[in-house]
Every structure is written in structure tokens, then in C-alpha cells.
Amino acid sequence: MTDEDEGDLGAELARLQQEHRDLDAAIDALHHSPAPDLLRLQRLKKRKLALRDRISFIEDQITPDIIA
């Protein structure tokens, strides 16, 4: 992996982590609303899980396992 590829992955990782935090805040706010929209809540949670999977994949690409 080149330095440029690693830099691109790092930038994408930072963007995805920010989006994940934003979704977490949105989900929390929706939970505490008087009448939460359950369908919207479910969609936000599904998107958050997809982001977590992508974040994990990118982190694995940046720091691969080293078998000792």
C-alpha cells in the first residue's frame, strides 16, 4: 500500500468516524423525543452499523495483522 493510498484511507476513515458520531447523536436525540419515529430510528441504526463495518474494514487495511 502506498503512502497516498494510506492517506486516502485515513481521510475516509476520519469522515466515516465523524458521520458515525453524528448518527449516534441523532439516534440519541430521537430516542429522547416525545414521539420517536420508529422507522427513521431503525434506518439510522442500520446506517450506523454499516458505517461501523466500513470503519472496521478500513482500520484493518491501515493496520494489517502481523503474525509473529
C-alpha positions as CSV (number, residue, x, y, z in Angstrom):
1,M,0.0,0.0,0.0
2,T,1.4,3.4,-1.0
3,D,1.5,6.4,1.3
4,E,-1.1,8.1,-0.9
5,D,-3.5,5.1,-0.6
6,E,-2.9,5.1,3.2
7,G,-3.6,8.9,3.3
8,D,-6.8,8.4,1.3
9,L,-7.9,5.7,3.6
10,G,-7.1,7.8,6.6
11,A,-9.2,10.7,5.3
12,E,-12.1,8.4,4.5
13,L,-11.8,6.8,8.0
14,A,-11.9,10.2,9.7
15,R,-15.0,11.2,7.6
16,L,-16.8,7.9,8.4
17,Q,-16.0,8.2,12.1
18,Q,-17.4,11.7,12.2
19,E,-20.6,10.5,10.4
20,H,-20.8,7.6,12.9
21,R,-20.7,10.1,15.8
22,D,-23.3,12.3,14.2
23,L,-25.6,9.4,13.7
24,D,-25.1,8.4,17.4
25,A,-26.1,11.9,18.4
26,A,-29.1,11.8,16.1
27,I,-30.3,8.4,17.4
28,D,-29.9,9.6,21.0
29,A,-31.9,12.7,20.3
30,L,-34.6,10.7,18.5
31,H,-34.8,8.3,21.4
32,H,-35.5,11.2,23.8
33,S,-38.1,12.9,21.7
34,P,-41.7,12.7,22.9
35,A,-42.9,10.6,19.9
36,P,-39.9,9.0,18.2
37,D,-40.3,7.9,14.6
38,L,-39.5,4.2,14.9
39,L,-38.9,3.7,11.2
40,R,-36.5,6.6,11.0
41,L,-34.8,5.3,14.1
42,Q,-34.4,1.8,12.6
43,R,-32.9,3.3,9.4
44,L,-30.4,5.4,11.3
45,K,-29.3,2.4,13.4
46,K,-28.9,0.3,10.2
47,R,-26.8,3.1,8.6
48,K,-24.7,3.3,11.8
49,L,-24.0,-0.4,11.7
50,A,-23.0,-0.2,8.0
51,L,-20.6,2.6,8.9
52,R,-19.1,0.6,11.8
53,D,-18.4,-2.3,9.4
54,R,-16.8,0.0,6.8
55,I,-14.7,1.7,9.6
56,S,-13.5,-1.7,10.8
57,F,-12.6,-2.7,7.3
58,I,-10.5,0.5,6.7
59,E,-8.8,0.1,10.1
60,D,-7.8,-3.4,9.1
61,Q,-6.4,-2.2,5.8
62,I,-4.3,0.5,7.5
63,T,-3.0,-1.7,10.3
64,P,-2.9,-5.3,9.0
65,D,-2.5,-8.3,11.3
66,I,1.1,-9.3,11.8
67,I,1.6,-12.9,12.5
68,A,4.6,-13.4,14.8
